[in-house]
Amino acid sequence: MAQYEASPVTVQKALRALAAQGMVESRPGVGTFVRPGRLARISDYGWQTGALGSPQTPIPQVSTALRTAPNDAIALHSGYPDRDLLPERLVRAAFTRAARSDATVSRPPAAGLPELQAWFATELGAAAPLGTAPPTPGDAIVLPGSQSGLNAAFRAVVGAGRPLLMESPTYWGAILAAAQAGVQIVPVPSGVGGPNPDELTRAFERTGARALYAQPNFANPTGAQWPPDLADQVLETVRHYGAFLIEDDWAHDFGIAAEVAPLAARDDGGHVIYLRSLTKSVSPSVRVAGIVARGPARGRILAHVQADSLYVSGLLQAVALDVVTQPAWRTHLRSLRQQLAARRDLLIEALRAQAPAANVEAVPRGGLNLWVRLPEATDLARLMGACEAAGVLVAPGDEWFPAEPTGPFLRLNYSGPNPGAFSEGAKVIGEALGRGNTT
Ligand SMILES: Cc1ncc(COP(=O)(O)O)c(C=O)c1O
């Protein structure tokens, strides 16, 4: 019989895992002992009902886009790119360098590492037209992901009980942050062509809102990129009403057939608050973003950021800065563009062939998602259930609407693992539609 002898390293690893689960206990110099089993007792937390009262805002479910997929699933639901699309070699090398630096043991300034602040300001400033003053490094604040920036911006420039205009549909996390901040969401009809400018004007006029949250480039979920005249019109409207535009540039690195032209680069009057995330393009584990704001709004946002998180891990900031300042980062982005184009086209083709009733609203010129309209009578919950039972995860469009959905939609992400399975995924969606998962 073959004998298996575990190496001391393997044994130590196993013991550490058991200790972390509370199953064994190590006593230095004595040995490792199995912990006696504890009696499982049923706890009664009923008293909390009285202490907490009714929730002031609805308690959110975990968004479908954040669900962890089983290994064998075809995951079209997620919001995060597969590791094949990340600059993994650059990230690992940056961590190695950062681990040898003082970043491991020092506290960075509250607004971020000055070099990273400068990087965010310089990138945005590079897109500024002649005659528009570019932002300074001091205008930038480094964030632990742009989600916390949304929260800070909504609290700082809108405030509880006051109106905030939002495109509908829009990013579910922005809807969630707005609800948690207690702001009153005012939906503005939008779609693959961007928001309706007349409706926007009417909403400012009617509500007296002082801010609009929007994604002018490759919006999540619709993929919309605003045409230049719409961008001009929205900027003009925001200025006219003495309001802010909170511009979420989440997909800056995911241009496919177009570059990103941030509106913030064209505003030196402090009207545009600009959010730029690195989470999805550098690594979901290097959760770093920047917010660029000018004037008193910047100080108010910083106060909220500090109340939330004090400062961002210097190690993560050092890694993010290292990655985006390597010459190989540009090379990576060029190859990413091609990979995204191929994946996007593959999924569109698969849907056309296998699920003709699913209508891709427009071919996005960037971003990670297809926005797909389904036949009017589709019961989204049943359709999702049928797809999941066949091993395909999809995200229901309803989660992206701050008001009633305008129809049944799916958001399908083409940056997940295993594009080779797109055809199979589309087939499952097509069959589920064909079986009439209708209301
Ligand atoms: C439109 C949009 N904004 C912001 C975020 C949050 O980004 P981060 O990971 O930097 O917090 C996301 C993430 O899915 C997003 O899709």
The ligand as a Gaussian input file, in Angstrom:
#p B3LYP/6-31G(d) Opt

LIG

0 1
 C      -21.491000      52.341000     -12.621000
 C      -20.687000      51.894000     -11.446000
 N      -20.247000      52.808000     -10.572000
 C      -19.524000      52.468000      -9.492000
 C      -19.211000      51.153000      -9.223000
 C      -18.431000      50.810000      -7.994000
 O      -17.096000      50.721000      -8.290000
 P      -15.990000      50.407000      -7.216000
 O      -15.725000      48.960000      -7.319000
 O      -14.844000      51.279000      -7.574000
 O      -16.561000      50.774000      -5.870000
 C      -19.645000      50.159000     -10.107000
 C      -19.362000      48.747000      -9.827000
 O      -19.985000      47.856000     -10.343000
 C      -20.392000      50.543000     -11.253000
 O      -20.844000      49.629000     -12.124000

